[in-house]
Amino acid sequence: MMKTIAILILVGFSAAADRSWAATDSSASPLLVELFTSEGCSSCPPADVWLQQIDAAQPVPGVRLIVLSEHVDYWNHDGWKDPFSSSWISDRQSAYVRALGLKSPYTPQVIVDGTADLQLSDTQQVEQTFQKAATTPKLSIRILQVAVDPKNPGVVRVQVEVQGNSTNRSADIYEVVALDHAESQVLRGENSGKHLTHVAVMENLTKIGRLEKGKTFSREVETKLKPGTDPGNVRFIVFAQEPGPGRVLGVALEEGVH
């Protein structure tokens, strides 16, 4: 579990950073930050705030933080069913626990680029992990087009391109559909009475292909949105990850539908 004060320290770090680079630095190294969270966990709301803060502030020069809020379902038995939770997200977290040799899953838990179990109470580790990403080579992933199918407003076509894989391992290519903004009023459980907000809430994770070493990848993906989803409130994230799950070799983000 995590103390609220640790989150506030990190939020202060984010707020104090120079944000001017984010709008102009197209060469920033992208970094995937996955937060495993739950509306049924009393320690999670401060971490949700932290994720929103780093997403908005982009506090690390030379690094583009691409965030995901992934809601597990194993807190649902405690009086509140998280409306954004799913068992397959819990399974993804458990796979990380096995791959990283951790004792057990917990919330809130932050995994960076598939390899680092971030300790939010350790500000030095957080800064060092993010700074290291600035010098870590990444595959170039481009989301060339995101467009609603004119014949079916619930379907979005996404054009993805990944440049040659120079690593000595193959990688799986995933597409994520995430809600840009989500919120709910919690009526029961540990967070009863709280109005919670979230950013980049993962709704779907789909393996769209495989990138072999030395090869390139290009594909148009047909993505079905959940009924009632506002296309303007959606983020599309594409990332390449070594099997395991292992290291994230590259990641890209496109916000909204054109």
Rosetta silent file (secondary structure, phi, psi, omega in degrees, C-alpha in Angstrom):
SEQUENCE: MMKTIAILILVGFSAAADRSWAATDSSASPLLVELFTSEGCSSCPPADVWLQQIDAAQPVPGVRLIVLSEHVDYWNHDGWKDPFSSSWISDRQSAYVRALGLKSPYTPQVIVDGTADLQLSDTQQVEQTFQKAATTPKLSIRILQVAVDPKNPGVVRVQVEVQGNSTNRSADIYEVVALDHAESQVLRGENSGKHLTHVAVMENLTKIGRLEKGKTFSREVETKLKPGTDPGNVRFIVFAQEPGPGRVLGVALEEGVH
SCORE:     score description
SCORE:     0.000 S_00000001
   1 L     0.000  165.943 -170.800    0.000    0.000    0.000 S_00000001
   2 L  -132.852  141.731 -179.957    1.079    3.567   -0.506 S_00000001
   3 L   -82.693  141.578 -179.733    0.885    6.702    1.580 S_00000001
   4 H   -59.332  -36.307 -176.721   -0.962    9.720    0.220 S_00000001
   5 H   -60.608  -34.066  179.292    1.938   11.975    1.168 S_00000001
   6 H   -64.603  -39.176  178.753    4.217   10.108   -1.274 S_00000001
   7 H   -64.877  -42.296 -178.502    1.831   10.845   -4.109 S_00000001
   8 H   -64.106  -35.214  176.389    1.669   14.506   -3.177 S_00000001
   9 H   -62.273  -43.996 -178.757    5.453   14.715   -3.251 S_00000001
  10 H   -69.085  -36.367  176.066    5.476   13.272   -6.754 S_00000001
  11 H   -61.866  -39.809  176.778    2.710   15.582   -7.897 S_00000001
  12 H   -62.160  -39.110  176.846    4.838   18.455   -6.648 S_00000001
  13 H   -60.994  -44.156  179.942    7.757   17.118   -8.690 S_00000001
  14 H   -63.187  -45.754 -175.477    5.541   17.032  -11.785 S_00000001
  15 H   -66.579  -28.724 -176.444    4.155   20.494  -11.251 S_00000001
  16 H   -82.847  -13.422 -174.964    7.606   21.981  -10.745 S_00000001
  17 L   -74.014  160.394  176.820    9.050   20.556  -13.944 S_00000001
  18 L   -77.342  116.639 -175.329    9.525   22.492  -17.158 S_00000001
  19 L   -96.678   -5.760 -170.310    6.505   21.657  -19.308 S_00000001
  20 H   -66.177  -25.394 -176.628    7.333   23.794  -22.328 S_00000001
  21 H   -68.700  -28.964 -169.144    9.191   21.028  -24.171 S_00000001
  22 H   -59.330  -36.044 -176.267    6.165   18.732  -24.434 S_00000001
  23 H   -80.803  -13.418 -172.108    4.428   20.709  -27.158 S_00000001
  24 L  -121.872  -19.571 -173.616    7.530   21.101  -29.318 S_00000001
  25 L   -88.067   91.153 -179.064    9.863   18.129  -28.803 S_00000001
  26 L   -76.089  -10.962 -179.160    8.885   15.640  -31.511 S_00000001
  27 L   -93.657    6.748 -178.024   11.997   13.572  -30.767 S_00000001
  28 L   -59.738  139.800  179.865   10.911   12.712  -27.213 S_00000001
  29 E   -79.096  122.680 -177.963   11.339    9.033  -26.316 S_00000001
  30 E   -76.751  142.108 -176.249    7.929    7.442  -25.654 S_00000001
  31 E  -134.345  128.157 -179.834    7.482    5.554  -22.397 S_00000001
  32 E   -91.288  121.022 -179.550    4.530    3.310  -21.475 S_00000001
  33 E  -115.158  110.915 -177.897    3.311    3.806  -17.896 S_00000001
  34 E  -106.043  120.796  176.058    0.696    1.239  -16.793 S_00000001
  35 E  -104.857  118.555  172.865   -1.188    1.819  -13.541 S_00000001
  36 E   -91.841  119.658 -168.586   -3.062   -1.180  -12.138 S_00000001
  37 E  -143.103  176.383  176.502   -5.791    0.294   -9.981 S_00000001
  38 L  -160.868  141.406  175.259   -9.310   -0.210   -8.630 S_00000001
  39 L   -71.817  -10.966  177.983  -12.157    1.964   -7.413 S_00000001
  40 L   -92.120    3.009 -176.284  -12.562   -0.545   -4.581 S_00000001
  41 L  -110.177  121.401 -175.477   -9.072    0.131   -3.183 S_00000001
  42 L   -68.363  -21.343  179.124   -8.689    3.008   -0.709 S_00000001
  43 L   -85.717   -7.087 -173.062   -5.007    3.499   -1.617 S_00000001
  44 H   -82.570  -35.581 -177.415   -5.724    3.892   -5.332 S_00000001
  45 H   -54.038  -40.603  176.677   -7.303    7.367   -5.696 S_00000001
  46 H   -62.226  -34.486  177.722   -4.004    9.194   -4.947 S_00000001
  47 H   -69.922  -36.214  175.441   -2.296    7.066   -7.612 S_00000001
  48 H   -60.814  -41.314  178.123   -5.096    7.894  -10.068 S_00000001
  49 H   -64.113  -43.570  179.133   -4.423   11.589   -9.387 S_00000001
  50 H   -58.198  -44.057 -179.601   -0.696   11.054   -9.885 S_00000001
  51 H   -62.894  -41.167  177.340   -1.306    9.420  -13.275 S_00000001
  52 H   -63.651  -38.486 -179.502   -3.484   12.340  -14.357 S_00000001
  53 H   -64.543  -47.368 -176.973   -0.806   14.774  -13.190 S_00000001
  54 H   -72.242  -29.191  176.435    2.072   13.206  -15.121 S_00000001
  55 H   -65.063  -43.133 -178.110   -0.134   12.794  -18.192 S_00000001
  56 H   -77.202  -41.996 -172.886   -0.998   16.486  -18.178 S_00000001
  57 H   -82.410  -29.000 -174.469    2.343   17.915  -16.998 S_00000001
  58 L    45.199   69.737 -166.410    4.738   15.636  -18.942 S_00000001
  59 L   -79.842   -7.678 -172.908    7.430   16.415  -16.360 S_00000001
  60 L  -109.910  108.836  177.716   10.486   14.691  -17.860 S_00000001
  61 L   -55.616  134.597  179.173   12.334   16.528  -20.660 S_00000001
  62 L    86.765   -2.195 -178.542   13.112   14.200  -23.546 S_00000001
  63 E  -128.517  133.918  173.285   10.447   11.653  -22.533 S_00000001
  64 E  -104.890  108.453 -179.176    6.830   11.347  -23.664 S_00000001
  65 E   -81.439  114.594  176.508    4.888    9.552  -20.920 S_00000001
  66 E  -105.130  113.725 -168.370    2.052    7.526  -22.454 S_00000001
  67 E  -104.104  154.555  173.864   -0.184    6.407  -19.608 S_00000001
  68 E  -140.272  133.471  174.233   -2.779    3.671  -19.135 S_00000001
  69 E  -102.852  115.046 -174.328   -5.201    3.152  -16.267 S_00000001
  70 E  -117.291  112.466 -171.159   -5.915   -0.586  -15.988 S_00000001
  71 E   -94.805  114.802  179.526   -8.676   -1.542  -13.548 S_00000001
  72 L   -78.932  163.639 -175.768   -8.404   -4.994  -11.951 S_00000001
  73 L  -109.027   -1.012 -173.318  -11.456   -6.922  -10.773 S_00000001
  74 L   -79.218   -1.959  171.632  -10.237   -8.666   -7.611 S_00000001
  75 L   -93.041   -4.712 -172.644  -11.431   -5.809   -5.384 S_00000001
  76 H   -66.794  -18.954 -179.503  -15.004   -6.146   -6.648 S_00000001
  77 H   -78.824   -4.849 -174.675  -15.981   -8.538   -3.842 S_00000001
  78 H   -94.052   23.761  173.153  -15.438   -5.789   -1.247 S_00000001
  79 L   109.116  -17.313 -179.726  -18.762   -4.033   -1.745 S_00000001
  80 L  -136.226  124.114  176.298  -18.159   -2.024   -4.931 S_00000001
  81 L   -90.366  111.707  179.397  -17.929   -3.340   -8.487 S_00000001
  82 L   -62.704  118.683 -176.583  -15.549   -1.107  -10.396 S_00000001
  83 L   -67.524  -13.245 -178.627  -17.388   -0.318  -13.669 S_00000001
  84 L  -104.704    6.055 -173.821  -14.077   -0.147  -15.560 S_00000001
  85 L   -88.756  158.895  175.264  -12.659   -3.418  -14.239 S_00000001
  86 L  -157.373  155.858 -178.706  -12.182   -6.736  -16.007 S_00000001
  87 H   -70.741  -31.093 -177.949  -10.673  -10.140  -15.323 S_00000001
  88 H   -71.145  -24.861  173.213   -8.358   -9.973  -18.341 S_00000001
  89 H   -71.679  -40.110  175.013   -6.696   -6.878  -16.886 S_00000001
  90 H   -60.570  -38.812  178.193   -6.147   -8.799  -13.632 S_00000001
  91 H   -64.855  -37.631  178.350   -4.640  -11.582  -15.751 S_00000001
  92 H   -64.051  -43.004  178.150   -2.288   -9.083  -17.424 S_00000001
  93 H   -63.277  -42.618  179.180   -1.092   -7.870  -14.049 S_00000001
  94 H   -62.147  -35.620  177.350   -0.556  -11.459  -12.843 S_00000001
  95 H   -64.553  -38.324  175.357    1.514  -12.156  -15.953 S_00000001
  96 H   -63.582  -42.100 -179.725    3.739   -9.184  -15.048 S_00000001
  97 H   -57.962  -45.462  178.728    4.079  -10.495  -11.498 S_00000001
  98 H   -66.255  -45.053 -176.623    5.351  -13.844  -12.823 S_00000001
  99 H   -65.138  -35.810 -177.082    7.620  -12.286  -15.460 S_00000001
 100 H   -91.851   -1.397  178.547    9.214   -9.847  -13.001 S_00000001
 101 L    69.470   32.391  179.316    9.553  -12.413  -10.198 S_00000001
 102 L   -86.023  163.617 -176.619    7.343  -10.473   -7.783 S_00000001
 103 L   -73.755  -44.774 -176.630    5.567  -12.047   -4.818 S_00000001
 104 L  -164.783  159.901  175.026    1.995  -11.067   -5.679 S_00000001
 105 L   -71.548  155.497  178.269   -0.105   -8.465   -7.480 S_00000001
 106 L  -154.931  164.090  175.673   -1.134   -5.365   -5.557 S_00000001
 107 L  -130.277  144.395   -9.284   -2.830   -2.028   -6.088 S_00000001
 108 L   -75.788  141.777  176.891   -1.848    0.567   -6.931 S_00000001
 109 E  -128.900  135.214 -179.519    0.985   -0.895   -8.993 S_00000001
 110 E  -117.749  124.420  175.828    2.858    0.915  -11.761 S_00000001
 111 E  -111.962  127.872 -178.214    4.768   -0.962  -14.473 S_00000001
 112 E  -109.356  122.751  178.220    7.025    1.099  -16.739 S_00000001
 113 L    51.998   27.897  174.885    7.864   -0.157  -20.241 S_00000001
 114 L    76.678   -2.105 -172.783    7.054   -3.719  -19.144 S_00000001
 115 L  -126.430  -22.772 -173.742   10.216   -4.082  -17.056 S_00000001
 116 E  -111.741  125.700  174.476   10.212   -1.716  -14.059 S_00000001
 117 E   -90.683   98.492 -171.173    7.988   -2.104  -10.990 S_00000001
 118 E   -75.621  130.264  176.198    7.801    1.557   -9.988 S_00000001
 119 L   -98.605  102.534 -173.278    7.726    2.354   -6.281 S_00000001
 120 L   -64.846  -19.168  177.370    5.742    5.577   -6.043 S_00000001
 121 L   -79.769  -10.333 -178.248    6.978    6.201   -2.504 S_00000001
 122 L  -107.155   90.907 -175.449   10.586    6.317   -3.796 S_00000001
 123 H   -61.622  -32.742  179.890   10.870    9.634   -5.644 S_00000001
 124 H   -66.247  -43.519  178.857   14.480    8.950   -6.617 S_00000001
 125 H   -63.369  -40.100  179.450   13.574    5.655   -8.293 S_00000001
 126 H   -60.043  -50.310 -178.778   10.694    7.330  -10.126 S_00000001
 127 H   -63.365  -42.857 -178.586   12.918   10.098  -11.500 S_00000001
 128 H   -65.098  -39.645  179.621   15.750    7.703  -12.403 S_00000001
 129 H   -63.927  -44.995  179.389   13.383    5.330  -14.220 S_00000001
 130 H   -67.722  -40.875 -179.530   11.871    8.121  -16.273 S_00000001
 131 H   -66.319  -36.182  179.438   15.224    9.734  -17.036 S_00000001
 132 H   -60.357  -33.509 -178.738   16.703    6.415  -18.176 S_00000001
 133 H   -62.904  -26.468 -178.369   13.978    6.200  -20.804 S_00000001
 134 L   -64.966  -23.534 -178.075   15.327    9.332  -22.472 S_00000001
 135 L  -111.191    6.412  179.871   18.444    7.419  -23.558 S_00000001
 136 L   -92.598  118.489 -179.684   16.815    4.047  -24.318 S_00000001
 137 L   -60.697  141.186 -179.961   16.429    3.441  -28.081 S_00000001
 138 L  -128.647  151.270  171.256   12.851    2.711  -29.156 S_00000001
 139 L   -66.582  146.106  176.259   11.203    1.343  -32.257 S_00000001
 140 L   -85.208  112.551  176.944    9.451    3.981  -34.322 S_00000001
 141 E  -113.833  130.386 -179.113    5.707    3.304  -34.184 S_00000001
 142 E  -125.756  132.272  170.272    3.363    5.578  -36.105 S_00000001
 143 E   -98.328  101.416 -169.327   -0.406    5.744  -36.038 S_00000001
 144 E   -77.740  -31.839 -176.935   -0.914    7.176  -39.495 S_00000001
 145 E  -155.840  139.676  171.940   -4.684    7.499  -39.499 S_00000001
 146 E  -132.416  114.836 -174.425   -7.655    7.115  -37.181 S_00000001
 147 E  -144.197  140.030  176.398  -11.012    7.505  -38.911 S_00000001
 148 E   -71.330  136.737  175.393  -14.613    6.506  -38.285 S_00000001
 149 E   -65.799  119.462 -177.053  -16.040    4.119  -40.861 S_00000001
 150 L   -60.690  -22.688  179.965  -18.561    6.259  -42.791 S_00000001
 151 L   -90.804  -14.109 -177.666  -20.887    3.258  -43.095 S_00000001
 152 E  -149.471   98.246 -176.080  -20.668    2.299  -39.418 S_00000001
 153 E   -61.667  -16.617  178.981  -20.056    5.010  -36.767 S_00000001
 154 E   -86.845    0.997 -179.147  -19.214    2.339  -34.189 S_00000001
 155 E  -117.055  132.448  178.660  -16.204    1.163  -36.174 S_00000001
 156 E  -118.699  135.179  178.141  -12.889    3.004  -36.341 S_00000001
 157 E  -102.369  126.444 -175.669  -10.132    2.215  -38.821 S_00000001
 158 E  -120.323  123.515  178.770   -6.598    2.625  -37.511 S_00000001
 159 E   -99.214  122.334 -174.423   -3.528    2.573  -39.772 S_00000001
 160 E  -120.157  139.520  176.406   -0.381    1.417  -37.967 S_00000001
 161 E  -136.981  131.413  177.338    3.237    1.369  -39.126 S_00000001
 162 E  -123.659  126.485  179.603    6.270    0.019  -37.250 S_00000001
 163 L   -71.930  171.602 -173.205    9.773    0.520  -38.605 S_00000001
 164 L   -51.289  136.980  179.384   12.325   -2.291  -38.827 S_00000001
 165 L   -87.004  108.397 -177.862   12.950   -4.321  -35.675 S_00000001
 166 L   -93.519   -1.767  178.107   16.705   -4.241  -35.019 S_00000001
 167 L   -77.355  168.719 -179.483   16.504   -6.201  -31.740 S_00000001
 168 L   -96.851   19.435  174.628   17.311   -9.921  -31.620 S_00000001
 169 L  -133.646  149.497  175.675   13.823  -10.840  -30.383 S_00000001
 170 L   -78.699  168.634 -178.379   10.428  -10.694  -32.011 S_00000001
 171 E  -143.028  150.445  173.890    7.625   -8.629  -30.489 S_00000001
 172 E   -90.292  142.416  178.156    3.854   -8.677  -30.348 S_00000001
 173 E  -104.274  125.243 -177.634    1.976   -5.603  -31.594 S_00000001
 174 E  -119.456  145.969  170.682   -0.991   -4.497  -29.471 S_00000001
 175 E  -115.694  134.512  178.379   -3.678   -1.904  -29.955 S_00000001
 176 E  -115.641  134.529  166.671   -5.404   -0.333  -26.953 S_00000001
 177 E  -105.524  122.253 -177.666   -8.685    1.537  -26.921 S_00000001
 178 E  -131.448  143.708  174.420   -8.816    3.726  -23.812 S_00000001
 179 E   -73.985  127.097  178.425  -11.260    6.317  -22.529 S_00000001
 180 E   -59.652  -44.268 -179.585   -9.547    9.687  -22.418 S_00000001
 181 E  -138.953  137.803  176.233  -11.581   10.683  -19.360 S_00000001
 182 E  -147.146  152.624  179.208  -13.842    8.636  -17.089 S_00000001
 183 E  -154.496  160.504  176.370  -15.466    9.190  -13.717 S_00000001
 184 E  -159.049  157.319  175.514  -17.908    7.621  -11.297 S_00000001
 185 E  -100.011  114.717 -177.289  -19.575    8.170   -7.943 S_00000001
 186 L   -82.503  126.071 -174.115  -18.617    5.329   -5.624 S_00000001
 187 L  -101.780  -20.850 -177.372  -21.558    4.240   -3.472 S_00000001
 188 L  -143.505  177.554  176.148  -20.057    1.402   -1.430 S_00000001
 189 L    80.695 -165.254 -172.942  -16.774   -0.168   -0.381 S_00000001
 190 L   -65.764  -26.020 -179.744  -13.545    1.461    0.810 S_00000001
 191 L  -106.104   24.314 -177.347  -14.073    4.595   -1.316 S_00000001
 192 L   -54.165  130.871  179.025  -17.767    5.000   -0.510 S_00000001
 193 L    91.238   -7.559 -178.191  -18.963    8.569   -1.074 S_00000001
 194 L   -91.853  144.159  172.138  -16.016    9.597   -3.261 S_00000001
 195 E  -100.612  112.631 -173.144  -16.307   10.965   -6.788 S_00000001
 196 E  -106.076  142.106  176.035  -13.386    9.455   -8.681 S_00000001
 197 E  -122.025  151.491 -176.424  -11.880   10.533  -11.991 S_00000001
 198 E  -140.226  158.703  177.278   -9.534    8.612  -14.256 S_00000001
 199 E  -125.369  144.809  174.380   -7.437    9.157  -17.374 S_00000001
 200 E    51.635   55.466 -176.875   -6.673    6.767  -20.259 S_00000001
 201 E   -80.872  116.457 -177.617   -8.884    3.959  -18.951 S_00000001
 202 E   -65.759  123.748  175.775   -8.165    0.764  -20.873 S_00000001
 203 E  -105.920  -38.704 -179.766  -11.302   -0.689  -22.463 S_00000001
 204 E  -140.032  142.905  173.349   -9.827   -3.090  -25.012 S_00000001
 205 E  -130.975  117.281 -174.781   -6.435   -4.669  -25.602 S_00000001
 206 E  -127.197  128.819  172.527   -6.040   -6.480  -28.922 S_00000001
 207 E   -78.055  118.995 -174.216   -3.039   -8.239  -30.375 S_00000001
 208 E  -107.092   -1.414  178.705   -2.982   -7.045  -33.986 S_00000001
 209 E   165.291 -174.630 -178.592    0.149   -8.757  -35.247 S_00000001
 210 E  -133.874  135.345  178.477    3.722   -9.824  -34.695 S_00000001
 211 E  -104.321  113.206  178.661    6.914   -7.984  -35.534 S_00000001
 212 L   -84.285  154.243 -178.159    9.761  -10.300  -36.487 S_00000001
 213 L   -62.535  135.100 -179.849   13.353   -9.221  -36.004 S_00000001
 214 L    80.836   -0.656 -176.903   14.670   -7.229  -38.947 S_00000001
 215 L  -107.048  168.860  172.643   11.175   -6.785  -40.378 S_00000001
 216 L  -112.171  170.150 -177.343    8.698   -3.929  -40.630 S_00000001
 217 E  -140.594  130.954  177.126    4.986   -3.955  -39.830 S_00000001
 218 E  -146.902  129.964 -177.196    2.124   -2.134  -41.523 S_00000001
 219 E  -160.501  145.898  168.705   -1.572   -2.804  -41.119 S_00000001
 220 E   -98.812  127.478 -175.710   -4.992   -1.209  -41.114 S_00000001
 221 E  -111.178  133.125  175.587   -6.964   -2.363  -38.098 S_00000001
 222 E   -95.649  117.963 -173.888  -10.744   -2.323  -37.825 S_00000001
 223 E  -116.323  125.128  177.486  -11.677   -1.452  -34.250 S_00000001
 224 E   -94.476  123.523  176.649  -15.183   -1.736  -32.821 S_00000001
 225 L   -80.797  152.482  175.380  -15.982    0.723  -30.038 S_00000001
 226 L   -65.645  145.952  179.204  -18.197   -0.299  -27.159 S_00000001
 227 L   -54.327  134.456  178.853  -21.820    0.841  -27.572 S_00000001
 228 L    87.500   -5.063  179.890  -22.288    4.393  -26.319 S_00000001
 229 L   -73.861  129.720  176.396  -18.600    5.287  -26.500 S_00000001
 230 L   -79.730  115.854 -179.433  -17.943    8.848  -27.669 S_00000001
 231 H   -57.250  -25.188  177.788  -15.246    8.659  -30.385 S_00000001
 232 H   -76.591   -8.811 -179.477  -14.016   12.070  -29.220 S_00000001
 233 H  -112.012   33.019 -175.402  -13.302   10.630  -25.757 S_00000001
 234 E  -124.288  140.697  170.057  -11.053    7.820  -26.957 S_00000001
 235 E  -112.193  137.485  173.497   -7.298    7.333  -27.048 S_00000001
 236 E  -108.628  124.669 -179.064   -5.687    4.814  -29.377 S_00000001
 237 E  -123.655  130.733  176.749   -2.383    3.418  -28.143 S_00000001
 238 E  -121.485  131.953  178.270   -0.221    0.989  -30.098 S_00000001
 239 E  -142.201  153.076  175.698    2.814   -0.704  -28.571 S_00000001
 240 E  -106.993  127.975 -176.105    5.307   -3.445  -29.385 S_00000001
 241 E  -136.137  133.660  175.648    6.157   -5.766  -26.500 S_00000001
 242 L   -64.361  146.671  179.140    8.428   -8.758  -26.224 S_00000001
 243 L   -59.245  152.264  178.978    6.598  -11.949  -25.175 S_00000001
 244 L   151.450  -59.286   -2.429    6.509  -12.690  -21.490 S_00000001
 245 L   -68.796  143.834 -176.638    5.138  -10.026  -21.120 S_00000001
 246 L  -118.885 -144.880 -174.111    8.532   -8.427  -21.522 S_00000001
 247 L   -68.906  138.409  173.657   10.129   -5.167  -22.534 S_00000001
 248 E   -83.244  119.376 -174.063    8.081   -2.593  -24.424 S_00000001
 249 E   -88.655  -18.591  179.933   10.109   -1.782  -27.538 S_00000001
 250 E  -177.194  155.507 -178.150    8.028    1.162  -28.695 S_00000001
 251 E  -154.087  147.587  178.303    4.698    2.894  -28.148 S_00000001
 252 E  -141.173  154.530 -176.945    2.578    5.537  -29.869 S_00000001
 253 E  -131.937  138.688  170.652   -0.556    7.502  -28.969 S_00000001
 254 E  -132.836  124.644 -176.907   -3.325    9.106  -30.991 S_00000001
 255 E  -100.254  127.468  176.396   -6.024   11.040  -29.150 S_00000001
 256 L    79.461  175.060 -178.990   -9.566   11.222  -30.522 S_00000001
 257 L  -116.110  133.462 -177.401  -10.955   10.298  -33.921 S_00000001
 258 L   -89.052    0.000    0.000  -10.423   12.456  -37.000 S_00000001
